[in-house]
Amino acid sequence: MTSRKTSRRLVVMLVCSALALVLTSAAAAHSSISPPVAKAKTLQQFTLEVQAEKESARTTRVEVSFPDGFNVETFPATPGWKRSEVRQGSGEEAPVQSVIWTGSEKSPRADPVFHFTATLDSDKTYGVRVRQLYSDGSIVDWAGAEGSEQPAAIVEGVSSFRGGNSPILALVALALAGLALIIAVASLAVRGGSRPLA
């Protein structure tokens, strides 16, 4: 009887943990830039993903505004999309202030994804504003603060990956710990279920 109660508790814990992780990832899945934590003063590639949230309308335009210190340099071509950009100053070497992609994905449920290279000036939090326009005329502005309903895409600049107390690094560590807990609980549940009852 005790082992049955323990198994039930483990299953309930597993379901609750999995549900919490699903809800957390759903809440965070709007417009996002990866990696979310990047070393400052280092040129690297970033990926912007804009979530397609409508069943019957496609994203047809994505407008992105980069904050001061988020120095975007180059863009690879994105199939199905045309790009225009505004630079801070003249010449191809000047950092990009904003960029507009126009086009469409093959299906309404496909998330538009764009790549670019950039350098972060310093170790601080950068909020990249994203404006998403749909084929039905609706507009979503991803420009709010972290934790809001329509947050900007956040990138944390760090001077070093050793130590530090970045809130994003803490969230990543917490998510990994939660995943490890789910795996451990599932393993215990499977082992408990395979033992014969006395």
C-alpha positions as CSV (number, residue, x, y, z in Angstrom):
1,M,0.0,0.0,0.0
2,T,2.8,2.4,0.9
3,S,4.6,1.8,-2.4
4,R,1.4,2.6,-4.3
5,K,1.0,5.9,-2.5
6,T,4.6,6.7,-3.2
7,S,4.2,5.9,-6.9
8,R,1.1,8.1,-7.1
9,R,3.0,10.9,-5.4
10,L,5.8,10.6,-7.8
11,V,3.5,10.6,-10.8
12,V,1.7,13.7,-9.5
13,M,5.1,15.4,-8.9
14,L,6.2,14.5,-12.4
15,V,3.0,15.8,-14.0
16,C,3.2,19.1,-12.0
17,S,6.8,19.6,-12.9
18,A,6.3,19.0,-16.6
19,L,3.2,21.3,-16.6
20,A,5.2,24.1,-14.9
21,L,8.0,23.8,-17.5
22,V,5.5,23.8,-20.4
23,L,3.7,26.9,-19.1
24,T,7.0,28.7,-18.5
25,S,8.3,28.0,-22.0
26,A,4.9,29.0,-23.5
27,A,5.0,32.3,-21.6
28,A,8.5,33.0,-22.8
29,A,7.9,32.0,-26.5
30,H,7.1,35.3,-28.2
31,S,9.9,37.1,-29.9
32,S,13.3,35.9,-28.7
33,I,17.0,36.3,-29.6
34,S,19.5,33.5,-29.0
35,P,21.9,33.2,-27.4
36,P,20.1,35.1,-24.6
37,V,23.4,35.6,-22.9
38,A,26.4,36.8,-24.9
39,K,30.0,37.9,-24.2
40,A,30.4,41.6,-24.6
41,K,32.9,43.0,-27.2
42,T,32.9,39.7,-29.2
43,L,31.4,39.5,-32.7
44,Q,29.0,36.6,-32.9
45,Q,25.9,35.3,-34.7
46,F,22.5,35.8,-33.2
47,T,19.1,34.3,-34.2
48,L,15.8,36.2,-33.9
49,E,12.7,34.0,-33.8
50,V,9.2,35.6,-34.0
51,Q,6.4,33.4,-32.9
52,A,3.5,32.9,-35.3
53,E,0.5,33.0,-33.1
54,K,-2.4,33.0,-35.6
55,E,-4.0,30.1,-37.3
56,S,-5.3,31.9,-40.4
57,A,-2.9,34.8,-40.9
58,R,0.8,34.9,-41.7
59,T,3.5,37.2,-40.5
60,T,4.2,39.5,-43.5
61,R,6.5,42.1,-41.9
62,V,8.9,42.2,-39.0
63,E,10.4,45.5,-37.9
64,V,13.4,45.3,-35.4
65,S,14.9,48.3,-33.5
66,F,18.3,47.7,-31.9
67,P,19.3,49.7,-28.8
68,D,22.5,51.7,-28.5
69,G,25.5,49.4,-27.9
70,F,23.9,46.5,-29.8
71,N,26.0,46.8,-32.9
72,V,24.6,44.7,-35.8
73,E,27.0,44.3,-38.7
74,T,25.9,41.7,-41.2
75,F,22.9,39.6,-42.3
76,P,22.8,36.3,-44.3
77,A,19.9,36.1,-46.8
78,T,16.6,34.7,-45.5
79,P,14.6,32.7,-48.1
80,G,11.1,34.1,-48.6
81,W,12.1,37.5,-47.1
82,K,13.4,40.8,-48.3
83,R,15.5,43.1,-46.0
84,S,15.9,46.8,-45.7
85,E,18.0,48.5,-43.0
86,V,18.8,51.8,-41.5
87,R,22.4,52.3,-40.3
88,Q,23.8,54.7,-37.7
89,G,25.9,56.8,-40.1
90,S,26.9,56.3,-43.7
91,G,28.6,53.4,-45.2
92,E,28.3,49.6,-45.0
93,E,30.5,49.5,-41.9
94,A,28.1,51.6,-39.7
95,P,26.1,49.7,-37.1
96,V,22.5,48.9,-38.0
97,Q,19.9,51.0,-36.1
98,S,16.8,49.1,-37.4
99,V,15.9,46.5,-40.0
100,I,12.7,45.6,-41.7
101,W,12.0,42.1,-43.2
102,T,9.0,41.7,-45.6
103,G,7.8,38.4,-47.0
104,S,6.1,35.3,-45.6
105,E,6.6,31.8,-44.3
106,K,5.1,28.8,-46.2
107,S,2.4,28.3,-43.5
108,P,0.7,30.5,-40.9
109,R,2.1,28.3,-38.1
110,A,5.8,28.6,-39.2
111,D,7.8,30.9,-37.0
112,P,9.8,33.5,-39.0
113,V,13.6,33.1,-38.1
114,F,16.3,35.6,-39.0
115,H,20.1,35.6,-38.4
116,F,22.6,38.4,-38.0
117,T,26.1,39.1,-36.5
118,A,26.6,41.7,-33.8
119,T,28.8,42.9,-31.0
120,L,27.5,44.0,-27.6
121,D,29.4,47.1,-26.2
122,S,29.2,46.2,-22.5
123,D,27.9,43.9,-19.8
124,K,24.3,45.0,-19.4
125,T,20.8,44.0,-20.5
126,Y,19.7,44.9,-24.0
127,G,16.0,45.1,-25.0
128,V,15.5,44.6,-28.8
129,R,12.1,45.9,-29.9
130,V,10.2,43.8,-32.4
131,R,7.1,44.8,-34.3
132,Q,5.2,42.0,-36.0
133,L,2.6,42.6,-38.8
134,Y,0.2,40.0,-40.0
135,S,-1.6,39.5,-43.3
136,D,-5.0,40.2,-41.6
137,G,-3.7,43.8,-40.7
138,S,-3.1,43.1,-37.0
139,I,0.1,44.3,-35.3
140,V,1.9,43.1,-32.2
141,D,4.6,45.2,-30.6
142,W,7.1,43.1,-28.6
143,A,8.6,46.1,-26.8
144,G,7.6,45.8,-23.2
145,A,9.7,45.1,-20.1
146,E,10.7,41.6,-19.0
147,G,7.7,39.8,-17.5
148,S,5.1,41.9,-19.4
149,E,2.6,40.4,-21.8
150,Q,4.5,41.6,-24.9
151,P,8.2,41.8,-23.8
152,A,11.0,42.9,-26.0
153,A,13.6,40.3,-27.0
154,I,16.2,40.4,-24.2
155,V,19.9,39.7,-24.5
156,E,22.2,39.9,-21.5
157,G,25.7,41.1,-22.2
158,V,28.4,39.7,-19.9
159,S,32.1,40.4,-19.6
160,S,32.8,36.8,-18.6
161,F,30.9,33.5,-18.3
162,R,32.7,32.7,-15.1
163,G,30.8,33.6,-11.9
164,G,28.5,36.6,-12.2
165,N,24.9,36.9,-11.0
166,S,23.0,37.3,-14.3
167,P,19.2,36.7,-13.8
168,I,19.1,35.0,-17.2
169,L,21.9,32.7,-16.3
170,A,20.0,31.9,-13.0
171,L,16.8,31.1,-15.0
172,V,18.8,28.8,-17.4
173,A,20.3,27.0,-14.3
174,L,16.8,26.7,-12.7
175,A,15.3,25.3,-15.9
176,L,18.1,22.7,-16.2
177,A,17.7,21.8,-12.5
178,G,13.9,21.4,-13.1
179,L,14.6,19.1,-16.1
180,A,17.0,17.0,-14.0
181,L,14.4,16.7,-11.3
182,I,11.8,15.5,-13.8
183,I,14.2,12.9,-15.2
184,A,15.1,11.7,-11.7
185,V,11.4,11.5,-10.6
186,A,10.6,9.6,-13.8
187,S,13.4,7.2,-13.2
188,L,12.2,6.5,-9.6
189,A,8.7,6.0,-10.8
190,V,9.8,3.5,-13.5
191,R,11.9,1.6,-10.9
192,G,9.1,1.6,-8.3
193,G,6.6,0.3,-10.8
194,S,8.9,-2.6,-11.9
195,R,9.4,-4.0,-8.4
196,P,7.0,-6.9,-7.4
197,L,4.7,-6.2,-4.5
198,A,5.5,-8.1,-1.3
